[in-house]
Amino acid sequence: MVLDDNTKCDHVVVHVAPGLGKSGVWNYILLARSITGSKKPKSIVICPYNPNLAQQELKSKGIFIGTNVKVYSLTSSTVQSHIDAVSDFDLLYISMDAFETIRNSPAYQEYLDSWNVKLIYIDEFHCSFIENFRHDKSWQGLRNLCAI
């Protein structure tokens, strides 16, 4: 089965050992679309930890050198100052707490609506449960993702 934004699947879980290329799911879809000149789906990758987010962003930027794919990131400390600058993204890495802020704060909800996001990935989903202890509400942004 080929997984892309045209496949009729509401949810997909990719369970593969560490280091075997799960991030290729979002990177290679965008790369293929960029190379062929097809419309690129706006994609968000929600990351539970900022160091992982930064690492994934750098990796993606390296993959997309020479293409027109725009890769950005947002964390809770950069939402207010960078949200306008990243609105033209193709791939947006966002921390769980920043996603919760954008999704549940009236000041930012219009951004999520205007972005017209087609694909949402949750990287390292098993780590999202730890957010219950680190941040009291950031994990709540993951509720009802299908409504976006």
N, C-alpha and C positions, 0 to 999 in steps of 0.2 A: 504494500500500500504506500502511496506517496502522500506525504503530509504537506499541505500548503493551505493557503486561505480559501481555496476553492473546494477542498475536500469537505464533504458534508459530515462534519464531526463537531459536536458542541464542546466536548472536552477530550483532551488527550493527556495521558500520563506517560512520560518517558522515564523508564526506570533502567538506568545503565550505570555501571561502575564508574567511580571518579576517574576523570582524565580521559574518557573515551568520546568526548565531543558532543555532549548534550547541547551546548551553546550553538552548535552548528544548525540546530533546528531553526533558530531565528536568523542567524547570520547568513546561512546559505540560501534561504528563501529570498532575502533582500538582495544578496549578491547576484543570484540568477536573474531576478527581475531587473536589476540595474544593467547587467550585461546585455540582456535581450531587449532592453528598452520598454519593457512592460511596466504597467502601473505598479508602484511599490506600495504595499499596505503599511499604513502607519502602525507601528508596533511599540508596545511598552513592555519592558522587562522589569518586574518588581523584584528587588533584591533585599534580603533580610539584613545584610551587613554592609556598611559603607566600604570597607576595604575590598570586599568581593565585588561590589558595584564598580569601584574604580578600576579594578583589575579587568573586569569584563568589558568596560568601556574602552580601555586601552587596546585590548585584544581585538575588539570589533573595529576600531579606527584603523588598526593595522590591516585587517582583512579588506577594508573598503578603500584603501589607498588607490587613487586613480579612478575612482568612481564618483558619482554625485550623491552618494548616500550620506545623509547628515546624521551623525551620532552625537547625542548629548546626554547629560545626566543631571539629576536633581536630588538633593538631600534636604533634610529639614532645615539645615542652615543656609541653603541657597534658594529655596523656593521663592521667597519674597524678592530677592535681587535678580534672579535669573529666569523667572517663568516666562517673561515676554521674549527674551532672547532665544529660548529653546522651542518656541511654538512651531517652527517650521521643520521639526525633526522628522526623520524617517524611522529612527530607532532611538527610544528614550529609556535610559536606565534610571530607575527611580527607587529611592529607599522606601521601605514599608511605611515609615512614619510620614514621609513627604507625600506619599500616595494617599494616606489616610487624611492628611490635611487638605489636599486638593479636592478629594472626593467629598469630604464632609464639612468644609468651611464655605459658607455662602460667598465669601470674597473670591474664592478660586474655582467654584463649581463650573462657571461658564467656560473656563479653559478646557476642562475635560470634555465638555459638550462640543466645543468648537474644534477640537483636535480631530474628531472623527476617527478615533482609534479602531482599527480592524482586528488586531491581534494583541492579546495580553498573555504574557508568560510570567510564571512565578518561578524564579530561579531558587534552587536550594529550599524547596518548599518545606522540607522536614525541619529546617531551622526556624521557620515562621512561628512554630509553637513556643520557642524560647522567648519570642517577643512578648508573650504573656507576662513574663517575669521582668524583662528589661524595661518595657514601656507598657503602661497600663491599657492603652487603647489602640496602638498602631496597627495591630492585627485586624482590627474591626473594619479597616478599609478594604479587606479582602471579601467581605460579605457581599453576596449577590452580584458577582462580577458580570453575570450574564445580562444584567440590566443596563450595562454601559453600551 
